[in-house]
Amino acid sequence: MPDPNPGAALPRVVLVDDHGLFRAGVAHELAGSVDLVGEAGDVPKAVVVIHATRPDVVLLDVHLPGGGGRAVLDACVPELPDTRFLALSVSDAADDVIGVVRGGARGYVTKGVTAAELLDAIHRVAAGEAVFSPRLAGFVLDAFSGQAAHASDELDQLSPREREVMRFIARGYTYREVAKELVLSVKTVETHVSAVLRKLQLSNRHELARWAQARGVV
């Protein structure tokens, strides 16, 4: 299909689905509108391809051999803060939707979408928006309305500087990079991170990244 934004750089996309014919169909429909930089049919290959290519968007099936879409998210989201994940699945079950969103996916659309709708979702997710098929949005709102209030209470425990440091760490910055951005010493950054982990009852920076992604506070 034609690119709706001629002249703009095409979004770099990895397609993860265990059905080869489906991948071929999506690749054909999106040809010329995205830069398809990789494909995978199971969790281990998906993790390797995504880390190797660092795409803008991953189109991710929920049910995959090797642990499912959530396993891919757990292995990639904390270390690739600039890559967005858009679930593309035949399933419209609430548990599936909520599970991948909690894992860090920025959107969820069902395989009934048209090529134009899918391309629009890819562009919007790449730009940082959250995109859901209309029926699925209610699942997310119901699941996260209470969680958002709880997250706000948890964030209130942190000082403004701790929140600032937390957001950089959750985006994948190293301690040294955070220190440079905020004009602090590395030791001071380490102290702030330790305080954040203690107050949020988390064990390490990877858990912190998942916590922040799931609550949309990155």
N, C-alpha and C positions, 0 to 999 in steps of 0.2 A: 504494500500500500504506500502511497506517497507520503513523504515527510511533511507534517503540518507546519513545521518551522524551518523552511528552506534557509540555508546559510548558517544555521546554528549547528554546533557540534552534536553529532548523534549520541544518545545515551549508550554507554557501554553496558551490555547485558550478558549475564550468565543464566542459562535455562536449566533448571533441575527438575527432572520428572523421570519416573522409571518406565514410561512407555515411549519407545523410540518413535513410533508413528505420530504420537501426539507432539513430541518435540519437533519433528519434521514439519508438521502442519503449522505450528506456531512460528517456526523459523521462516516458513514460506510467507505467512500472512504479514510478518513484520519486516520482511526483506526490504531494504532501502530506507527504513524508518528508524532502525536501531543498528548498532554495531554489535553483533552477536560474537562475543569473544570467548565463549566456552559453553560446554554442555556437560551434564552428568546424569547418571541414572540411579545412583545410590549415595548413601551418606559419605563413605570414605572418599570416593572420587570427587564428590561435590566440595568437600572441605579443601582438598588439594587444589582443585581448579579455582575456587573462589580466592584462596590465599595467593595463588600464582598470578591471577589476572587483576585482582582488586577492582571489580567492576563498579559502575555507578549503582546498578540495580540487579538484584538476583530474583528471578521468577522461581518461586519455590513451591513444590508440591508438598502437601502435609504428610502424606503416607508414602514413605520411602523405605526400601530395604536398608537395614543397618541402623535403625533407630528413629526414623521419621524426620520430618522437617525441623522439629524442635532440637534434635541432636545437631543438625547443621547450624542452627542459630546459636546454640550454646558454644560451639567450637569456633564461630566466626565473629559474632557481634562484639564481644569485648575487645578484640584485637583489630577490627576493621571499622572504625567509627564513621568513615566516610562512605561505606557501602550500605545501601538501603535494601531491605528485603520485602518483597511483595508476594504474599502467598497466593497461589493460583491453584485451586483445588476443585474437584467435583463435590467434595463434602461441604455441607452448610451446617454442620453440627456445631452447637454452641461451644462444646468442649474443645473442638479443634480450633475454632476461631480464637477463643480466649487463650488457649495454650500457646499458640505461636505469637500472639500479641505480647503476652507476658515474656516470651523469649526474645522480643526485640523487633518483631516484624512491624513495618510501618503501614501495612495495608493487607487486605484480604479480599480477593474477588473470586467468584466461582467460574468454572469453565464454560458457563453459558454466555459469557460476555462476548461482544463482537470484537473484531480486530481493532476497530477505531476506539472502542471503550478501553480495551487493554492498553493500547498505545497511550491514551490520555492518562490512564492510571500510572503507567511507567514514568511519564514525564512529571506528573504531580508528586509521586513518591521521590523521584530523583531530586526534586526541588525542596524536599523536606516536609511535604504535606502527608497527612494520614488519609488513606483512601480505602473505603469499604463499600461493597455492594449494599444497596439500601436496606435489605432485610437483615444483613449481618451487623449493621451499625448499632442496632438496639442491643444485641448481645454484649457488645463492647461497652456501651454506656451503662448498662445494668451492672456489669461485672466490675467496672472501674470507678463508679460514682462513689462508693464507699471507700475504695482503696485510695482515691485521690485525696479525700479528706484525711485519711490516715497518713498519707505521704506528707501532706501539709503539716500535720502535727509533728511528724518526725523531723522535717526540715526546720521547724521552729526551734529544735534543740541546738541547731548549728549556728555559729556566729556568721555574719556576712562574709568574712574572709574564708571561713571553712566551707561555706557553700560555693564560693568562687573557685576555690581549689578543687572541691569535689567535682564540679562540672568539667574542669579541664582534665582531671584524671579519668573521668568517665568517658571522655572523648578520645582517650588513648594517648594523651600527652605523657611524656616521661617526667620524673621529678625535676630534672634539669631544665626541661622545656617550660614547665610551669613556673619555675623560679625566674626564668628569663622574662616570661610574659608579665609576671606580677611584680617584678623587681624585688624578689625575696632571695634569701639564701636557700640552698638545697635542704639544709638541716631544718629550716623553718617550715618548708613545704612538707618534709617528712613528719614533722610534729603535727601539722594540721591534718594530714592524712590519717595518722594514728588516732587523732581525736575523732575524726569523722567515722572511722571504722568502729571505734568503741561505742560511740553514741548511737550508731545505726545497727549495732550488733552484727557486723559483717566481719569476715575473716581476712579478706584480701582485696586488692584492687579489681580483680576480675568479677568478684561478687558485687562490688560497688558499681561497676559498669552495667551489669545486668539489672541491678536495683534501679539505677537511674534511667536506663532505657525503658524498662517496664512501666515506669511512672511518668515518663515524658518530661523529666526535669533536666535533661542534658542540655 
